[in-house]
């Protein structure tokens, strides 16, 4: 499950990198500045998606475990 979260985070970071770089280029920014800002944005998105993904996975696992315990405790 952790690999899936990593894969989603990496894919969204790569996509955001190119979107930010192209947007900066279209608005006439210096290429080095576009790359720098895109790299920072991609790193921020990667971290945010990893944290959010891990939290979502933990919440789902906890809910599944509680549901399973509730089913077993009923007569």
Buried (B, 14 or more C-beta within 10 A) or exposed (E): EEEEBBEBBBEBBEEBBEEBBEEBBEEEBEEEEBBBBBBEBBEEBBEEBBEEBBEEBEEEEEEEEEEEEEEEEEE
